[in-house]
Structure formats: C-alpha cells, structure tokens
Amino acid sequence: MTAGVAAISDNNMNSSGFGTIIEIGDVLVSEDVVCEFFACDYAACGGACCVEGESGAPLEESELDGLEEGYGASSGLMTAAGRERVSEVGFFEVDRDGDLVTPCVKGAASGERESGIGAASGAGANGSLVASGACAFCHFDRQKTPKMRVPPSKNGGIPSKSAKNDRAVSALCAIEMAGREKPVSCALYPIRITKMPGGGLALNLHRWDICRAAFEKGRREGVRAYEFLRGPLERRFGAEFYEALSAAAQHILSENS
C-alpha cells in the first residue's frame, strides 16, 4: 500500500478494542487522532508538558546530531540546571522502555502513558529509569501569566512544582527559541508515535489532564487534532501522507455524523 492511499478497518466488533484504524503505508492511525477535537491553549497550561512527565521527550536517532549542532545557540536560553544535566549525560538519555529521550533535570515523576495501537506495557528489560522533571532544554519565562503557578527559582533556574505561591511561569522550548526545530515528538503532541513489534508505526492520541483546556478549546473552535497538527504531521510523514489521512478522516466523520 502506498503512502498516499488509506485503508480503513472497523475493529469495533473485534477483540482489539481500538475502534476504527486507518492504515497508510506502514503507519496505523487510531480514530481518535482524526475524531478528537484539540487545539493547544498555551495561555491556560503555560507549557506544562515540558515540565511534567515520566521522562524526557522521545527522540529519533536522526535528531541527535541536530541537538548537538544547535546547542551553542540554545544553551544560553536554557537554565543552569538544564545545562548542567546536558554536561552530565549528553544530549539524550535512555528511558526505562529503552527509548531515546531528551535529558531531564532531577525531580518527581508525575506523568501519564498513552494507550492504543502498539502501546507498550511495562519497562524495558535493559532500560534505566530516568529521573524525571523539567526537560533540560526548557526556558522559563516569568513575564507571561498562564495558570501554571510555581515558586521563584531555587534550583539552578528550575521552578519547583510542589510549593504554592502566585508567581506565574511559562515553560518554553529553548531549541525552538533559538530558531531550530524542536523534537518532532514535542511538535506532534498529543499524537504519540509507537514502534510496532513487527515493524511499522502506530499513531495514538495521548490524553493528559494538563491538556484538558486544549481539548476544550479544540471543541469550541471545531478543530480536530489531526488538523491542528498538520504541520508536524507533514514534517514527519510528508504531505502525501497528510492528504491520505485527511481523506480518511472526512470519510470516518461523515459516516459518524
């Protein structure tokens, strides 16, 4: 099957529990990606996904050289703790599932996991647990006023998430601020890419409480997740893939209306 042609499988009646699956080339896409409403509401969350989580942002091997090449421009926008973490471990870590992720400064884990096509269950046999906290490539902007409230910096520029006060801080990506592309997994969120055991990829929609406002905004504005994330989807999979996905989405949505 070519990348520009989508096959739609209705699995609502079988044991998979994944509902309708869109197949485009070697990529399987869950129906939530095209049916669910989503539009980032940065004013509401303040970039909390850069701070919360079990580990850093997933990385592809092809992105590692770019992180190193752009570090001179992005490092000055990072926190002292972020730069120290990169000095300690390098530009990536291996999480407990054995996947490459961005380094994180040490902190308490509070993440969620996606479920869906090809989602893993449990830690990898050889993966080490990464201490979780803010992504090392974060930049914190105290000039904005989102609803994420954290205290003044006491840890190399990284705000603590546990203490309470009224100082507002926004988390931004230092890589993107430096004029380079941030990891595609960050750009695609809440769509998550999972490698299938037999080859190929699966795209699932990750639900997280910190993105509640984004799901509500998408519904208010009538924007579906795949529409909001067109740019990152085309960046990762190409324009032909997106055209096939869009055609499949229109078919599914018309059937459900």
N, C-alpha and C positions, 0 to 999 in steps of 0.2 A: 504494500500500500504506500503510495507516495505521500509526501508531507502535505500536499495541497488538497487531499481528499480525506474527509472524516467519515468514520463508521460509527454508528450509534447503537449501543447494546442496552436493552432494557433489562436490568437484572433485579427489578423489584420483586419478582416472584421466585428468585432462587436463593440459595443459602449464603451468597456473598455479602448481602446487606449493604452494598454500596450504591444501590439505585442505578440510575442511568449512567453509563460510562461512554465517553467519547474517545475513539481511537484515531489518532492522527500519526501516521508513520509508526514509530516505536514509542509513542507517548500516549499514555492513558490519562484522561482528564475526568475528574469526578463532576457530577452535575452541579454541585454546589458552586463550583468556580464560575459557571455561567448563569446560575439561577439566583444566587445570593446577592443582595444589594450591599455595596461597600464603597466608601469614599473617605480617605484619611481626613481626620479632623484634628489637625496638629494643635490648634488653639485649645482643644479640650484635653489632649493627653500629654502635650509637651515632649513628644518623642520618647515616651516611657519604654517602648520596645527596645531602645538602645541601652536601657539600664536594667530592666527586668529580664529574667530568663535563667535557664539551667546551664547554658554555656554561651559562647560567642556565636556570631553569625556564621552559618555554613559557607564554606568556600569551595570553589572548584580549583583544581590544580592549575588551570590556565590563568587564574587570577593572582597567583602568588608573586610572580615577577613584578606585576604592576604595583602591588602593595609596597614592595621594596623600592622600586624606581621612583614612586611618588612620595616616599617617606620624607624626603627633605622639605617638601612643600607642606605636607600635612602635619608634621611633628610639632611645629610651632603653634598649631591650633589645638593640640591635644593637651590634656592635663599632665602635670608632673608624674602622677601615679600611672597614667597611661603610657608615657614614655619609658618609665622605669620597668613596666611589665614587658614591653617590647624588647627592652635591653636584656631582660632575664630569659625570655623564652623564644624570642624571634617574632616573626610576622604572622605566625599561626600556631595553633595548638591542636592536639588530637583529643576529641571528647570521648565520653565513655562508650559511645557506639562505634568508635574508630573512625569518625569523620573529621575532616579538616574544618576548623572554625577560627574566627578571629580571637586573639587573646583577650581575656577579661581580667580586670583588677579583682582582687580578692574581696568577697562579700557573700552575703546569704543568698542561696538559691530560692527562687520563687516562680519558677517557670511552668509552662504548660506544654503538652505534646499534642501534635496533630493526630487524628485518626483518619483512616480512609484507605484507598488503594495502596498496597505495598507498604503501609506504615509499619515500622519496626516496633517490637515489644521487648524491652529489656536492654541491658548494657551489652556492648560488645565484649567478647572474651578477653581481648588484649587491650581494650581502651582504658585509659586512665581518666578518673573523674577530674574535670577542670573546676577549680574554684570559681564560683560564679559571682558576678557583679556587673558593673558597667563595662561596656565594650571599651577596650583600650583606645580605640580611635574616636571616642566621644569628645565633643566640645560642649561646654556648659555655658549657656547664655543667660545671665541674670537680668537682662533688660526686658525680656518678654514676660508675659503674665499668664501662662496656662494654669490648669487646675492641679498639676503635679506640684506638690509642696514638699520641699526638702530644706534642711538647715544649711547654715553657712559652711563652707568647706573647712574640714579639719583633717583631711586625709589625702594630701597631695593634690588637691583640686577636685576630688571626687566627693559629691554630697552624699551624706548618709540617707538611706531611705526610711529608717526606722523612727528617728526623732521627729518631733512635731514643732513646727513654727510656721510663720506666714510668709517666708521668703520664697518667691517663685523662681524656678529654674527650668530652662528648656534644654533638652539634650539634642544636639545636632551632630552630624557626621563630619569630622574634620577632613576626611578624604574628599567628600563632595564639596566642602567649603573651599578646598584647595584647587578646585576645578577639574578633578578627576572623577571617574565613575566609581561609585561605591559598589561593594559586592552585589552581584545580581540577586542573591537571596534576600538582601535588605530591600532592594528596589521592588521585588516581586511580592513582598509580604502584604497580605496574609496567605498568598499562594506559596505552598511548600513543595519543593522537588524531592521526590524519593526515588532512589535507585531500586529497580525491581530485581529480585533474586535471579531470574532467568534472563536478565538483560532488559533494556528499555527503561523508561522513566514514568513516574506517576505524578500527577499534579493534584494536590488536595488543598482544600481551604482550611486553614487553621483558625480556630476560634479561641479568643483570649479576652478576659474581662476588661483589660486595659484598652481594648479596641471597641468597646461597646458603643461609644459615641460615633465611631466611623461606620458601623453597621447601621445605626440610626440615621446618620447623615445621608448615606447611600440610598436608604429607603425614601427619605424625604425628597431627595433630588432625582430619584428614579435612575440611579447609576448602578449597574451591575459590577461585580468585582472584576470580571474579565475586561470590561470597558474601561474602568478606571486604571487598570494596569496594562493597557495596550502597549505603551512604550516599552516597559520592561519585558513583556512577553515577546515583542518583536526583536528586542535586543538579544534575548536568549535563544529564541527559536526561529526568528525570521518572519517577514511579512506574509509569506505564503501560508505559514502555519496559522498566523492570526486570522487570515481570511477564512481558512477552513474552520477554525474554532468559532468564528463569528457566524458562519453559515449554519453550523451545527446548533449553536445557541438559539438562533432565530427559529429553527425547526422545533427544538425542545420547548421553547417558551410559547410558541404558537399552539403546540399540542397540549400544553398545560393551561392555556387561557380559556 
